Amino acid sequence: MVNMSKESRGRPHPLNLQAIVLVVPNGEEYNTLEHQLAKWAIENKVIKLVLGDSAHREIVSRSTDLIRFLAGMCEKDEPLEDNSIVSKAGVTPNEYCLKAEHLLLAWKTCTSKADAAVSDEVYQLLVSILPNLSNDLALPLIHEIQNSLKGGADKKDHLFEVAEFCSTLASSNPMDIDAGANAGGNSSVAVISDEARAAVLKLLWSVLTHPGASSLKCYEELKAYVTNELRVEPIGKVHRETFLGSCKETLTVNARKITGAESIDEILALRMVKLTRFVLEACPRDQAVVLVTADNASLAVLLFRELTAYLNRRAVSLASPQLKKQTSSMVSADNHHQLALSERLHIIRYAYGLSDRADMSSHQLDHLWSLCAVPGDREALMIFLANAANAEMGPAAMAMNPALNDTSLQTQQSHSVSSHSKQPLLAAYSDEVRVYAFQNLFCASSFDWEQLGEGAYQSFQLLFKSLKRETRTSLTSQGPALDALWKICLEAGNDDVASQAMKDLLAVYSAIASTERQQASIPNAWNKSRVNSSTPGSLSGSRMESLAQRVFQCLVRVKEGLEADDPAAERSAERCLRILNASIGNSSGESTMDSIPAGDVNFSLPMSDPSSASVSEVLRTVPHGMRGQACYRTIVIMARRTPTQNQVANSSGAAPTLPPIRDEAGNLIVCHTNGAGRQAAPKQSNFRFSL
């Protein structure tokens, strides 16, 4: 049929041909060349020869067009106008076409064939014809493949074959979520019916949650494919809720197993925790918030309960060697315990950071703190608490606030930002709980820093700086915070941690002195006068007295430790001296004015006549800490006569008698006359004095 409009008549134009009916004799509609070819293929069992036991990879690869043609013949024929179901040639409509039994035969070949090359070709064939299959053909095939995971007729679990089929499906459909099925792309998945797509997603989820899925090389590829499928609306929302419900069921069962006596696969339990976050991150931010905060944040609470149950099971296993031998899965989980704990803490951070309607309580933090008693667990928990204490800063906020560009903060936040939502997380607990965690957990007097590393101290430092940044100096310059800094300096087993804590400790004392000087310079409200900050003993006295008192108390404890043969006492003594030396001067003899300002060190001579005092008497008035090798200075003394002394010597003929200058040991330093009474030549001497 040629379609020509009135406007186009009389000038050349392309023809638009449209097929209306087949040009065949009446009654031969089902006996065309296509029908004859399909009839020949089915009657001669060509499909069984191609996909059966005698299948060959080259034959399979060249039979794709034939299989696709036979699949298209399933819905090609329509009833005749007279509603007859059989043509004159005796052919029934859609009689010779691809059947479900042919596809099941192809899958049976994949599971029973030892030749992997043949199986790969069959996988590729099934995936390529999947968009051409009707639901009557696609659904039985997908269901049969899924049943192979549970052990089909041969009672075997064909996880590898199912995973290879799914991998072929994922690699042949690299669908972009932004221009995916909704945009009508060229992807074959775009033309699969909703029923078939739901069946494929269910199959993929069965693979991801299979106990042996951890050994699959294509696991991450399958997750990426499922992510794209879950984001296809509107059916994606239904699938996300369905899969999250499956995760919640498993988490609920695992959260009840706290004694370790129940049999549980810790590898699978950890994977279900990861899949829970995987599904939440596939959701839009609004839906994820609704799912987490529904029923009084039941999902967030469930994740917390699952974590505590895991820690209880591990504690029981470590305390009971017999139980540990019986639970083989726990043994393999021991090798990945840090990863298991870290992943669980990450998803809790994510769940409680989505909305301010879900906050962790101080009771929950106390519970986790008591369960994470092992140094490695305690350090991981401290990193989590420091990361969850503050809201994350997005790229825009970091660009507008360069001062907040903290490297440690960025490092800890890098694990928790959702790549899909691209929205920073909120704080996981309130400001009051943050203060509680810092004072009662991080600064606890019973907290042992012996085996903790730099990650633990960076977490302490992050909370310390965040509170200090909010002008809460009462929390960071005195009380538990200052006690904790002293404790870390003296008791940390890591020297790098102790050194960094020492710098922070001296910075705190320096900040205290600076604050006192600023307060002392403020005019008095009554007489408008200012207090002179350089008055001896006015400011530095309180600061130096506090520091000296702390050092003295520490040295007393060190002495008791040495008497008790404590191996850590000698290390604490060395660090006490380092703190004292750093607060006054460094080991090279250079002045440490950044540590203590010059006006902070004041002392006076107690003698009635300082001019007549000897060097020894003067030195005794200098504090002991300032008479060490670090404070030695070289003084150059040049002895010579003045012009007045020269005139007196010339008139009298005799040199004046001047007392010699001697050092502290009584040795002669400078003599002004020689043995003949004549003027001695100027003499230069270099001596080191302790000042």
Residue pairs with C-beta under 8 A, 6 or more apart in sequence:
1 17
1 18
1 19
1 20
2 15
2 16
2 17
3 16
3 18
4 13
22 29
22 32
24 31
24 32
27 87
27 88
27 89
28 87
28 88
28 89
29 77
29 80
29 87
30 77
30 87
30 89
30 91
30 92
30 93
31 87
31 88
31 89
31 91
34 69
34 73
34 76
35 73
35 91
35 96
37 69
38 69
38 70
38 73
38 96
38 97
39 91
39 95
39 96
40 46
41 47
41 66
41 70
41 96
42 70
42 96
42 97
43 96
46 66
47 67
47 70
47 98
47 102
47 105
48 102
48 105
50 59
50 60
50 63
50 66
50 67
51 60
51 63
51 102
51 105
51 106
51 109
51 122
52 105
52 109
53 109
55 109
55 113
55 118
55 122
56 118
57 115
57 117
57 118
57 120
57 121
60 118
60 121
60 122
60 125
61 121
61 124
61 125
63 125
64 124
64 125
64 128
64 129
67 98
67 125
67 129
68 128
68 129
68 132
70 97
70 98
70 102
71 97
71 98
71 129
71 132
71 133
71 137
72 132
73 94
73 96
73 97
73 98
74 94
74 97
74 98
74 134
74 136
74 137
75 94
75 134
76 94
76 97
77 93
77 94
78 93
79 85
79 93
80 87
85 92
85 93
86 92
98 133
98 137
99 137
100 136
100 137
100 140
100 141
103 126
103 133
103 137
103 140
103 141
104 140
104 141
104 144
106 122
106 125
106 126
107 122
107 126
107 141
107 144
107 145
107 148
109 118
109 119
109 122
110 119
110 122
110 123
110 161
110 165
111 148
111 152
111 154
111 156
111 158
111 161
112 154
113 119
113 122
119 161
119 164
120 164
120 168
123 164
123 165
123 168
124 168
124 172
126 141
126 165
127 165
127 168
127 169
127 172
127 188
128 172
128 188
130 138
130 169
130 188
130 192
130 196
131 188
131 189
131 191
131 192
133 141
133 196
135 193
135 195
135 196
138 192
138 193
138 196
138 199
139 195
139 196
139 199
142 196
142 199
142 200
142 203
143 199
144 152
145 162
145 165
145 203
146 162
146 199
146 202
146 203
146 206
148 156
148 157
148 158
148 161
148 162
149 157
149 158
149 159
149 162
149 206
149 207
149 210
150 157
151 157
152 158
157 212
159 207
159 210
159 212
159 213
159 216
160 216
162 203
162 207
163 207
163 213
163 216
163 218
163 222
164 218
166 203
166 204
166 207
166 218
166 222
166 225
167 218
167 221
167 222
169 200
169 225
170 218
170 221
170 222
170 224
170 225
171 221
172 188
173 187
173 188
173 189
173 225
174 187
175 181
175 185
175 187
175 189
175 190
175 228
176 185
176 228
177 227
177 228
177 231
177 232
179 185
180 187
180 190
180 228
180 231
180 232
181 187
181 189
181 190
181 232
182 232
182 233
184 190
189 197
189 200
189 229
192 200
194 235
197 229
197 235
198 235
198 239
200 229
201 226
201 229
201 230
201 239
204 222
204 225
204 226
204 229
205 226
205 243
205 246
207 213
207 216
207 222
208 219
208 222
208 223
208 226
208 271
208 275
209 246
209 250
209 268
209 271
209 272
209 275
211 265
211 267
211 268
213 219
213 271
214 267
214 271
216 222
223 278
226 282
227 278
227 282
229 236
229 239
230 236
230 239
230 240
230 243
230 279
230 282
231 282
236 282
237 287
240 279
240 282
240 283
240 287
241 291
243 275
243 279
244 276
244 279
244 280
244 291
244 299
247 272
247 275
247 276
247 279
248 276
248 299
248 302
250 269
250 272
251 272
251 273
251 276
251 302
251 303
251 306
252 302
254 264
254 269
254 272
254 306
254 309
254 310
255 302
255 305
255 306
255 309
256 309
257 264
257 309
257 313
258 308
258 309
258 312
258 313
259 312
259 313
259 316
260 312
260 313
260 314
260 316
260 317
260 320
260 323
260 327
260 330
261 316
261 323
263 327
263 329
264 313
264 327
264 329
265 329
266 310
266 313
266 329
266 330
266 332
266 333
266 340
267 329
267 332
267 333
267 336
269 306
269 310
270 333
270 336
270 339
270 340
270 343
270 344
273 303
273 306
273 343
273 344
273 347
274 343
274 347
276 303
276 347
277 346
277 347
277 350
280 288
280 291
280 292
280 350
280 351
281 288
281 350
281 418
281 419
281 420
281 421
282 420
283 291
284 421
285 354
285 418
285 421
285 423
288 354
288 421
289 354
289 355
289 357
291 299
292 299
292 300
292 351
292 354
292 355
292 358
293 300
293 354
293 355
293 357
293 358
297 352
297 357
297 358
299 351
300 348
300 351
300 352
300 358
303 344
303 347
303 348
303 351
304 348
304 360
304 364
306 344
307 344
307 345
307 348
307 368
308 367
308 368
308 371
310 340
310 341
310 344
311 341
311 368
311 371
311 372
311 377
312 371
313 330
314 330
314 333
314 337
315 371
316 323
317 323
317 324
317 327
317 330
317 334
318 324
324 330
324 331
325 331
333 340
337 376
338 376
338 380
341 372
341 377
341 380
342 380
345 380
345 381
345 384
346 384
346 415
346 416
348 360
348 384
348 428
349 384
349 387
349 388
349 416
349 425
349 428
350 416
350 418
350 425
351 358
352 358
352 359
352 360
352 388
352 428
352 429
353 388
353 391
353 392
353 416
353 425
353 426
353 427
353 428
354 425
354 426
355 426
356 426
359 428
359 429
359 430
359 433
360 388
360 428
360 429
360 433
361 429
361 433
362 429
362 433
362 436
362 437
365 385
365 429
365 433
365 436
365 437
365 441
366 441
368 381
369 378
369 381
369 441
371 377
372 378
372 380
372 381
375 451
375 452
378 452
378 456
379 452
379 453
379 455
379 456
379 459
380 455
382 442
382 452
382 455
382 456
382 459
382 460
383 412
383 455
383 456
383 458
383 459
385 437
385 441
385 442
385 459
385 463
386 412
386 458
386 459
386 460
386 462
386 463
387 412
387 413
387 415
387 416
387 459
388 427
388 428
388 429
389 427
389 428
389 429
389 434
389 437
389 462
389 463
389 466
390 409
390 427
390 434
390 466
391 424
391 425
391 426
391 427
392 413
392 416
392 417
392 424
392 425
392 426
393 401
393 404
393 409
393 413
393 424
394 423
394 424
397 404
397 424
398 404
398 405
398 410
406 462
406 465
408 458
408 461
408 462
409 462
412 458
412 459
412 462
416 425
417 424
417 425
418 425
427 434
429 437
434 463
434 466
434 467
435 467
435 472
435 475
437 463
438 463
438 464
438 467
438 475
438 481
439 475
439 479
439 480
439 481
441 447
442 459
442 460
442 463
442 484
443 480
443 481
443 483
443 484
444 480
445 480
445 483
445 487
447 484
447 487
448 491
449 456
449 487
449 488
449 491
449 492
449 493
449 497
450 491
450 492
450 493
450 568
451 493
452 492
452 493
452 494
452 497
453 494
453 497
454 494
454 496
454 497
454 500
456 497
457 488
457 492
457 494
457 497
457 500
457 501
460 484
460 488
461 500
461 504
464 476
464 481
464 504
467 475
467 476
468 476
473 511
473 515
475 481
476 508
477 508
477 511
477 512
482 505
482 508
485 501
485 504
485 505
485 508
486 505
486 550
486 554
488 497
488 498
488 501
489 498
489 501
489 502
489 505
489 575
489 579
490 498
490 554
490 571
490 572
490 575
490 576
491 568
491 572
492 498
492 501
498 575
502 575
502 578
502 579
502 582
505 579
506 579
506 582
506 583
506 595
509 543
509 546
509 547
509 583
510 594
510 595
510 596
512 543
513 539
513 540
513 543
513 596
513 597
513 600
516 539
516 542
516 543
517 533
517 539
517 599
520 530
520 531
520 532
520 533
520 538
520 539
521 530
521 531
521 533
522 530
523 529
523 530
524 530
524 531
531 538
532 538
533 539
533 599
534 599
534 602
535 602
536 602
536 603
536 604
537 602
539 599
539 600
540 596
540 597
540 599
540 600
540 601
540 602
541 602
543 600
544 596
544 600
544 601
547 580
547 583
548 625
551 576
551 579
551 580
554 572
554 576
555 573
555 576
557 572
558 569
558 572
558 573
558 576
559 569
560 569
561 568
561 569
561 572
562 569
562 570
562 573
580 625
581 587
581 628
581 630
582 592
582 595
583 592
583 595
583 596
584 592
584 595
584 596
584 601
584 625
584 626
584 630
584 631
585 591
585 592
585 630
585 631
586 592
586 630
587 630
589 629
589 630
589 631
589 632
589 633
601 626
603 621
603 622
603 623
604 621
605 613
605 618
605 621
606 621
607 613
607 617
610 618
614 664
615 663
615 664
615 689
616 664
619 627
619 664
619 690
622 690
622 691
626 691
627 690
628 690
631 690
631 691
632 688
632 689
632 690
632 691
633 688
633 689
633 691
634 686
634 687
634 688
635 686
635 687
635 688
635 689
636 684
636 685
636 686
637 661
637 669
637 670
637 684
637 685
637 687
638 682
638 683
638 684
639 661
639 670
639 671
639 672
639 680
639 682
639 683
640 682
641 649
641 672
641 679
645 656
646 679
648 656
649 655
649 656
649 679
654 677
655 672
655 673
655 677
655 678
655 679
657 673
658 672
658 673
660 668
660 669
660 670
660 671
660 672
661 668
661 669
661 670
662 668
662 669
663 669
663 687
669 685
669 687
670 683
670 685
671 680
672 679
672 680
673 679
673 680
674 680
